[in-house]
Amino acid sequence: MNIILAKSAGFCFGVKRAVDTVYQEIETREKIYTLGPIIHNEEVVSDLEARGVVVVNSVDELKNQPQGTVIIRAHGVEMGVCESIRELGYKVIDATCPFVLKIHRLVERYSKEGYRIVIVGNEDHPEVKGIKSWSADPKTAVIASKEDAERYVKDSITANGVFDGEKVCIVSQTTFNYNKFQELVEILKKTGYDIIVLNTICNATEERQTEAAEISARVEAMIVVGGRNSSNTQKLFEICKKECKNTYYIQTVKDVDLTCFESIDNVGITAGASTPNKIIEEVQKYVRNEL
């Protein structure tokens, strides 16, 4: 069995920084909270909970809780959330990924300069919700599909059958599929607007997606490791599935079904940005030893 492990698999800079922050704060022996799961990986979240870390899903949940430290995850939060937490008497450690913070600043700046804001990403994702909150544009749009983009173009036509000629700034969720982003931008350009396109997909995401596509195109089966709720892992799975029909999405080594790999000589393995190296290594070792 020949196994090709993606060099880019596993924690990205922002996720590692956030997770390390939580483990460091545990050592202070203060009460530690994270606003939402620190990452979309059940194994890591379970380990932190076993060490006393409490996950709260809203500021309201902090009311009447013992005082302590609240850590903001890499996805970031909506404008004003950190201030609201501090007003309740908690210490706040902001572990928002610097790449996400950059998008907050860009959206705030361009929206105040009169640009209409378009965010390419998943509207329900916490990162996108946070980005959207920094826009001063009441018409801020979130686009995730070709249909969304075409609807935006259609809605931009005035009653006179022409485009209203507004300025538009396009940004992206950091983990969005790069090729899909480019495709949606081309559709949006049909509006004829004065458009500024800011490719805010982080370099680690582009590298991970490109490598995943290259590996899956030359193997007989592909394994994508990551949490079920991980947006970037889901996108990796879609990319790999397009290149290799025998692509399998797993969370841990327990999910590996060896019968799927019988009579297969070449297997590729990649993992999302929220997958610990320990889990990746366990999957690689199991596949190598059992097949």
N, C-alpha and C positions, 0 to 999 in steps of 0.2 A: 504494500500500500504506500503510494506516494502522497504525502500530505503537504500542502502549501499553506502556510499561515501568513496572513496579511501582516505586514510590518506595522501598519497603522491601527491594528485592532486594539481596542481597549480604551481606557480613560483618556479623554482629551485634557488639555491644560485647565480649562475652566472647571470641569467636573472634579479632577484630582485636587485642585485648589479648594473647592467647596468641601469635599469629603475629608481632606486632611484637616481643614479648619474645625470640623465637628469633633474629630478624634482628639485634636489638641485641646479643645475646650472641655472635653470630658475630664481631662486631667485636673482641671481647676476645682472639680468636685461641686461646682455650682449646678443649679437646676438648668438643664439645657433643653431648648425647644427648637424645632425647625418649622418654618412656615411652609407646609407641604412637605412631602418626602424629599430629602436632600437630593436624591437622584431617582430616576425611574428604574430601580433595580431592587427587587424584593429581598434578595439575599443580604445586601448591604443595609437596607432599612431595618430588617429583622435583627441584624447584629447590633446596630445602634440602639434599637429599642431595648434589647437585652442588657445594654450598658446604661440604661436609664434615660435615654434621649426620648422626648415626647414629640410626636408629630401633631401639629395643630393646622387646621385647614383654613382658618380665618382669624382675623384680629379679635372678633367677638369671642372665640373660644379661649382666648387668653384671660378674659375677665374672670376674676375670682380664682385664678390659678396661682400657685406659689411664685414669688418673684424669681427672676433668673435672667438668662441670656437667650435671646431669640436670634437664630442664624438664618439669614436670607439665602436661599439656594441659588445656584448658577443661573437659573432661568430669569431671575430678577422678579420684581413686583411692580404693581401699579403705583403711579405717582401718589405720594402722601401716605403710603402704607407704613413706611419706616417711622415717620413722625407720629402716626397714630399709636404705634407700639411703644415708642418712647414716652408718650403722654400717659400710658398706663403704668409707667414706672420700670419697664424692662430695659435692659441693655441690649443694643442691636449690633450685630456683626453682619455687615453686608458682604456676602460672598458671591454677589452677582458677577458673572463672567465679564471681564473688561470689554470683550467684543460686543456683548449685549448692551452694556452701558454706553458704548459708542453710538449704537443705533438710537438709544434714547435721546442723546444729545443732537444727533442729526435730524431726527423727526421733530424735536422741539424747535430747532433752529429754522428748518425749512417751512414748517407750518406757520411759524410766526412771521416769516417773510412772504406769506401769501400763497404758498404752494399747497395744492391739494395732495394729500398723502395716500399712497397705495402701498399696502403691506402684502407681500407675497408670502403666504404661510397658512397654517391651520388656525382658524379663528378661535378654537377652543383651547389651544395650547397656552399654558401660563406665560411663556415668553412673549407670545404675540399679544396677549391681553395687556401685559406690562408695556410693550412698545406702543400700542394704540393709545394708552392713557397719557402718553407724553405729547401727543399731537394736539395742537390747538385748532385743527381743522375739523369742524363738526361733521363733515362729509367723508371722513377717513374711511377707506374701504379696505377690506381684507379679501384677497383673492387666492384661491388654492387650486383652481382647475381651469381648463380651457373654456368650460361653460361659464365660469365666473368672469373670466376676462372678456369673453364675447358679450356678456350681459352688460359689463361695465362700458364697453365701447358703444353698445346700442343705447344705453341710458344717457350717454354723453351728447347725443344728438338733440339739438333744440327743435322747437316746433317748426322752424323754418328749414329743417333738413340739413343743418350745418352744425359743426361742433362749436361748443361755446368758447373755445380758445384759451382755456385756463392753463396755468402752469401746474405741472404734476411732478412730484418726487416719488420715485419707486424704491422701496427698500425690501429686504427679505429676512425672513426668519433665518437664524444662523445655520440651522441644520436642514434647510430645504434642498431638494434635489437640484443640482446646478443646471443640468440640461433642461429640466422642466421650467426652471426660472427663466432661462433664456427664451424658451418657447412662449411663455406667457408675456414676456416683455415685448416680443415681436408683435403679438396680437394687440397689446395696449398702444403700441406706436401708431396703429391705424387711426387713432383719434386725431392725429395731427397736432396734438398738444405740444407745448414747450416742455419737453420731458427731460428730467435728470434721472438717470438710472444709477443707483448706488448698490453695487453687488456686495451685500453685507453677509453673504454666506462665509463662514469662517474657513480659513485655509485648511484646517484639520479636517473639516467636513468634506471639502472638495477632494483632498488627497485620499481620504478614506473611501469615498464613493468611486473615484477613478480607479483605485487599486482593486476594489471589490469587483468592478465590472471587468477589469483585465483578467483577474484570476478566474472568475466564474466562466469566462469565455473559453478557457482552456482546460477545464476539469470536467469530469463526468458527474460529479455531485458537489454541492456547496452547502456548508453549514454556516448559518448566521446566528450568533449568540447574543442575547440581550433580553432585557425585561419586556414583557408584553405591552407595557404602557409607554415604552420608549419610542418617541417619534423618529429619532434619527436611525434607530435599529429597524423600524418598519420600512423606512425609505431604502435602507441597505438591502433589505429582503426583496423589495420591488425591483431594485436595480439588478440584483443577482438572478432573480427569477426570470428576468427578461433575457439574460444571457445563458442561463442553465436551468432547464425545466426541473431537474432534480435538486431543487434548493429547499433546505429545511430550516425552519425558524425554531430555535430552542432557547430555554432560559438557563438550564444547567445540564450537567452531564447526565442526570437522571432522565432527561427527555430524549436522549439519543436512542433511536430505534435501529439497531444494527442490521435488521433485515432489509433496510432501505439501501444498504451499501454492499450487498452481496454481488459478486462479479464486477465490482468497480475497482479500478486501479488507481485513479487519481481523485483526491478530495481536496477541496479548498475550504479554509476556515477564516471567517472574519467576525468582527464583533462591534457592537455599538459603543458609543462614547461613554456609556454608563456601566460598562461591563468590567468587573475587576479582573486583573491578570490571573488571579488564582483560578477563577472559573474557566477562563480560556485555556490555561495550561491543563486543567483537569480533563477538558473535552479533547484536547489534542492527544494527551497521553492515553486516554481511554480508547479512542479511535485507533491509534497506532498499535496498542497492545492487543486489542480484541479482534482486529481484522487482519 
